[in-house]
Amino acid sequence: MDNNLSSVHTAAEIADMRSTIDDIQRILQTIPFNEDTARQKICEVNAKHPENTAVWNLLHANIPSGISIQQASKENLYQDLQWKAYYLEAKILGKSVDEMRKEWQNR
């Protein structure tokens, strides 16, 4: 199965993405924000869904993204997790990059 954004995902893949979204929401809601847990989850999502960073870069072509995960500030980590949760939800729903661009900019 290819990683085409318009591909149909299996029930197991969808369940895994939903579980990841739930994990991200828990991390975002935990006070104090745990940067180590956030970094771990970001690395995990990037390993499983490497295209998420390519889509982010497409949507933010004017913003250089050269910050390593280890160097990222709490705010950067928080925003990256918000993006990953949004991206996985959009992926489950089979949204196009154009749809994502419009929605993400209107948040």
Disulfide bonds with the S-S distance in Angstrom:
none
